[in-house]
């Protein structure tokens, strides 16, 4: 079991949190995220985060995610999207 400070922070956070690598794959999902999405960790880890985005927004999500990786800026989730 991982007991690093980051792991402890993620697992005790009241919100669902995912850690995503540079390729857009989920590398960690805290317990709240597993409950929210209804998947066991074995089914989420390694999947593309795009799979969790509604189908209607999935195409643009990959483009926006890649743009964010090139020029990361703090912003509320969904900002600039109607």
Secondary structure, DSSP 4 states (H G I P E B T S, - for coil): ----HHHHHHHH-SS--EEE-TTSBEEEE-HHHHHHHT--HHHHTTSBGGGGS-HHHHHHHHHHHHHHHHS-----TTTT--
